[in-house]
Amino acid sequence: MILQNPLRRCAVLGAAALLALAGCSDGGEGGESASEEQAALTELSGRLVEGDRPAYTAEYLIEDSEESVLVAVDPEAGTAAVVVGDRPSLWAGEDAAGIDLWLSQELEGFLPPDETVAAWLSETSADPSASTVFSNTTLAGELADCVEVQGAEDATVGAYEVCVTTVGVIASVSAKVGDTAYTAKLVNYHDGVDAAWIDEITGQGGTANQ
């Protein structure tokens, strides 16, 4: 369980108008709408991998298994934790790139890495066969922009749906990649990582250092 209440903040959706325009049509209808869709996909992709990385704690429900997965990441402090069900794992180190690799390993099969989802979005923006529908939603109190993709013939993943919060955290993902089905949805969120909570679970799980 997340130990703090979510911080409420007034967030401006940087691509809201663009996403609304792009959501009015499917891909391939015309040069102008296709350009809007490409720009919206590029904005979502960049939101995941560019700029300052936030410290956050997020709890996801894996809908096909009802498993709970908690992710806590503080890049500046060099700490991270993943709790799958009641099984905690911890990271403590200085290498931010090491955190990313560790997270991808700990979350394998539950939540794809940010870089992977960003790559899907970039590939979709370059695929004229892709049909895209844009929307926005609120999950766990967080505003998020979403895209549903179908029929992307030249992309690694031809069909998927992903929502990304305004600060660049995956809010939900639904995709089938090989034998892996991703069905994660954000159910609780707050900015930052509770140091007391990290201390509490330190003795419960293994700690990785790079």
C-alpha positions in Angstrom: 0.0 0.0 0.0 1.1 3.6 -0.7 1.7 5.3 2.6 0.9 8.9 1.6 -2.0 10.6 0.0 -1.5 11.7 -3.6 -0.3 15.3 -4.0 -2.8 17.3 -5.8 -1.4 19.7 -8.4 -2.8 21.8 -11.2 -1.2 20.4 -14.3 -1.5 21.8 -17.8 -1.7 19.2 -20.5 1.0 20.4 -22.9 -0.5 18.5 -25.8 -4.2 18.6 -24.9 -5.3 20.7 -27.8 -3.2 18.7 -30.2 -4.4 15.4 -28.8 -8.0 16.6 -29.1 -7.4 17.5 -32.8 -5.6 14.2 -33.5 -8.4 12.2 -31.8 -10.9 13.4 -34.3 -9.6 11.2 -37.1 -7.8 8.0 -37.8 -4.3 7.8 -39.2 -3.9 8.2 -43.0 -6.9 10.5 -43.6 -4.8 13.4 -44.8 -1.5 15.2 -44.5 -2.7 17.7 -41.9 -4.3 15.2 -39.6 -1.5 12.7 -40.0 1.0 15.4 -39.1 -1.0 16.2 -36.0 -1.1 12.6 -35.0 2.7 12.3 -35.5 3.3 15.3 -33.4 1.1 14.0 -30.6 2.8 10.6 -30.6 6.2 12.3 -30.6 5.1 14.4 -27.6 4.0 11.3 -25.7 7.2 9.5 -26.5 9.3 12.4 -25.4 7.4 12.8 -22.2 8.5 9.3 -21.1 12.2 9.7 -21.8 13.1 13.4 -21.9 13.5 16.1 -19.3 13.9 15.7 -15.5 12.9 12.3 -14.2 10.4 12.6 -11.3 10.7 10.8 -8.0 7.4 9.0 -7.5 5.6 6.0 -6.0 3.0 4.3 -8.1 0.8 1.2 -7.5 -0.5 -0.7 -10.4 -3.2 -3.4 -10.7 -2.3 -6.1 -13.2 -5.8 -6.7 -14.5 -5.4 -10.1 -16.0 -4.1 -11.6 -12.7 -5.3 -9.1 -10.1 -1.7 -8.9 -8.9 -0.6 -5.6 -7.2 2.7 -4.1 -8.3 4.2 -1.1 -6.5 7.1 0.9 -8.0 9.0 3.6 -6.1 11.8 5.5 -7.8 14.0 8.4 -6.6 16.7 9.0 -9.3 18.3 11.8 -7.4 18.7 9.7 -4.2 19.7 6.6 -6.2 17.0 4.5 -4.6 14.2 2.3 -6.0 11.9 -0.4 -4.8 9.5 -2.8 -6.5 7.0 -4.8 -4.5 5.1 -7.6 -6.4 2.3 -8.9 -4.2 4.1 -9.0 -0.9 7.6 -9.6 -2.3 9.8 -6.5 -2.1 13.1 -5.9 -3.9 15.3 -2.9 -3.4 17.9 -0.9 -5.3 20.5 1.3 -3.8 23.3 2.8 -5.9 24.6 5.8 -7.7 24.1 4.8 -11.4 20.8 6.1 -12.7 21.2 3.9 -15.8 21.6 0.9 -13.4 18.2 1.7 -11.9 16.6 1.6 -15.3 18.1 -1.8 -16.1 17.1 -3.1 -12.6 13.6 -1.9 -13.0 13.2 -3.5 -16.4 14.3 -6.8 -14.9 12.1 -6.6 -11.8 9.0 -5.5 -13.7 9.4 -7.9 -16.6 6.1 -9.3 -17.6 4.2 -6.7 -15.5 5.1 -3.2 -16.9 7.3 -2.4 -19.9 10.2 0.0 -19.5 9.5 3.7 -20.3 12.1 3.5 -23.1 10.3 0.5 -24.7 6.9 2.3 -24.7 8.5 5.4 -26.0 10.0 3.3 -28.9 6.5 1.9 -29.7 5.1 5.5 -29.9 8.0 6.6 -32.1 7.6 3.6 -34.5 3.8 4.3 -34.7 4.4 7.9 -35.6 6.5 6.7 -38.6 4.0 4.0 -39.7 1.4 5.3 -42.2 -0.7 2.1 -41.8 -1.3 2.8 -38.1 -4.8 3.9 -36.9 -4.7 6.1 -33.8 -7.4 7.4 -31.5 -6.4 9.9 -28.8 -8.1 10.7 -25.5 -7.4 11.7 -22.0 -8.4 10.3 -18.6 -7.7 10.5 -14.9 -6.3 7.5 -13.1 -5.4 7.5 -9.4 -6.1 11.3 -9.4 -3.5 11.9 -12.1 -4.4 13.4 -15.5 -3.1 11.3 -18.4 -3.1 11.5 -22.2 -3.9 8.2 -24.0 -3.5 6.7 -27.4 -5.1 3.5 -28.8 -3.2 2.1 -31.8 -4.4 -0.5 -34.3 -3.0 -1.9 -37.5 0.6 -0.7 -37.3 2.2 -3.0 -39.8 5.8 -1.7 -39.7 6.0 -1.3 -35.9 7.3 -3.8 -33.3 3.8 -3.8 -31.7 1.0 -3.4 -34.1 -1.8 -2.8 -31.5 -1.7 -1.4 -28.0 -3.2 1.3 -25.8 -1.1 3.4 -23.4 -1.8 6.4 -21.1 1.0 8.7 -19.9 0.6 11.2 -17.0 1.6 14.8 -17.4 4.9 14.2 -15.5 5.8 11.3 -17.7 4.8 8.2 -15.7 3.0 5.3 -17.4 -0.6 5.4 -16.2 -1.9 2.3 -18.0 -0.8 0.0 -20.7 -2.5 -2.8 -22.6 -0.4 -4.7 -25.2 0.5 -8.1 -26.4 4.2 -8.5 -27.1 5.2 -12.0 -28.1 4.0 -14.3 -25.3 3.7 -11.4 -22.8 0.4 -9.6 -22.2 0.6 -6.2 -20.4 -2.5 -5.2 -18.6 -1.3 -2.6 -16.0 -3.4 0.2 -14.6 -2.4 2.9 -12.1 -4.5 2.7 -9.0 -2.5 4.8 -6.5 0.1 7.5 -6.9 2.1 10.2 -5.1 5.0 12.3 -5.9 8.3 11.4 -4.1 9.4 8.3 -2.2 8.7 7.8 1.5 12.2 7.2 3.0 10.6 5.7 6.2 8.8 3.2 4.1 12.0 2.3 2.2 13.7 1.7 5.6 10.8 -0.4 6.8 11.0 -2.9 3.9 14.8 -2.9 3.7 15.0 -6.0 5.9 12.3 -7.8 3.9 13.9 -8.0 0.5 17.1 -8.3 -1.3 19.0 -5.1 -2.2 20.8 -4.7 -5.6 23.8 -2.5 -6.0 25.7 -1.6 -9.1 
